Amino acid sequence: MLLYSNTKVLIIEDEEMFRTILVRYCQMWDYSVVGSCDNGRDGLIQTVRLQPELVLIDIDMPEYDGLDVIAAIQLKAPPTKTMIITNTSNGMNLPKALKLNVSSIIDKRTDSFDNIGKVIPDVLAGKKYFSPTVRDAVRRLYPESVSVGTL
């Protein structure tokens, strides 16, 4: 049995196939998937209603942007940890994501589902994880202010 077995997880992802796979993997890892949504508005409503310990969320989604949802979660459900799982790691949204102090940013294009599963317990324990492509983008954006050890 996993240390964080039965942890309540909500998945907010607009790509149906990716959302379905994430749900199945989370269940396989013994997390309790309390819901999944295909847009930010419904995701925020479900987060406030269900109070999951962890939200896996995309950035680019219909209705509400993932980063706006994370900002609202921090106000309305502050204990909830957030992991961004996105294919937008080119740095466009990084300043806002870093300002929101997200727990993790995972690049869908380069990280495997198994790696996501390995990262979740660390995030639940309060640690941070950023995919290598995200770390590289942060270094390009903030070359003087970011040390390798902080990401």
Backbone hydrogen bonds, N-H to C=O, Kabsch-Sander energy under -0.5 kcal/mol:
donor,donor_aa,acceptor,acceptor_aa,energy
5,S,2,L,-1.6
6,N,30,D,-3.3
7,T,4,Y,-1.9
9,V,32,S,-2.7
10,L,54,L,-2.2
11,I,35,G,-2.0
12,I,10,L,-0.5
12,I,56,L,-3.2
13,E,11,I,-0.6
13,E,37,C,-2.4
16,E,14,D,-0.8
19,R,15,E,-2.8
20,T,16,E,-2.6
21,I,17,M,-2.3
22,L,18,F,-2.6
23,V,19,R,-2.4
24,R,20,T,-2.2
25,Y,21,I,-2.8
26,C,22,L,-2.8
27,Q,23,V,-2.3
28,M,24,R,-2.4
29,W,25,Y,-2.3
30,D,27,Q,-1.5
31,Y,26,C,-2.8
32,S,7,T,-2.2
33,V,31,Y,-0.9
34,V,9,V,-2.2
34,V,32,S,-0.9
35,G,9,V,-0.8
37,C,11,I,-2.6
40,G,62,P,-1.8
40,G,64,Y,-0.5
43,G,39,N,-1.9
44,L,40,G,-2.5
45,I,41,R,-2.1
46,Q,42,D,-2.7
47,T,43,G,-2.3
48,V,44,L,-2.3
49,R,45,I,-2.2
50,L,46,Q,-3.2
51,Q,47,T,-2.2
53,E,8,K,-1.4
54,L,8,K,-1.8
55,V,81,K,-2.5
56,L,10,L,-2.6
57,I,55,V,-0.6
57,I,83,M,-2.8
58,D,12,I,-2.0
61,M,59,I,-1.0
64,Y,62,P,-2.0
66,G,59,I,-3.2
69,V,65,D,-2.0
70,I,66,G,-2.3
71,A,67,L,-2.2
72,A,68,D,-2.0
73,I,69,V,-2.7
74,Q,70,I,-2.3
75,L,71,A,-0.9
76,K,72,A,-2.8
77,A,73,I,-3.2
80,T,77,A,-2.1
81,K,53,E,-2.7
83,M,55,V,-2.8
84,I,104,S,-3.0
85,I,57,I,-2.7
86,T,106,I,-2.7
89,S,87,N,-0.9
97,A,93,N,-2.3
98,L,94,L,-3.1
99,K,95,P,-2.1
100,L,96,K,-1.8
101,N,98,L,-1.1
102,V,97,A,-1.4
103,S,82,T,-1.3
104,S,82,T,-0.8
105,I,129,Y,-1.8
106,I,84,I,-3.3
108,K,86,T,-3.1
108,K,106,I,-0.7
110,T,107,D,-1.0
111,D,107,D,-2.7
116,I,112,S,-1.9
117,G,113,F,-2.3
118,K,114,D,-1.6
119,V,115,N,-1.9
120,I,116,I,-1.9
122,D,118,K,-0.6
123,V,119,V,-2.4
124,L,120,I,-2.7
125,A,121,P,-1.5
126,G,123,V,-1.7
127,K,122,D,-2.8
129,Y,103,S,-1.7
130,F,151,L,-0.6
131,S,105,I,-2.5
135,R,131,S,-2.8
136,D,132,P,-2.4
137,A,133,T,-1.8
138,V,134,V,-2.5
139,R,135,R,-2.4
140,R,136,D,-1.9
141,L,137,A,-2.2
142,Y,138,V,-2.9
146,V,142,Y,-1.2
147,S,145,S,-0.5
150,T,147,S,-1.5
151,L,148,V,-1.3
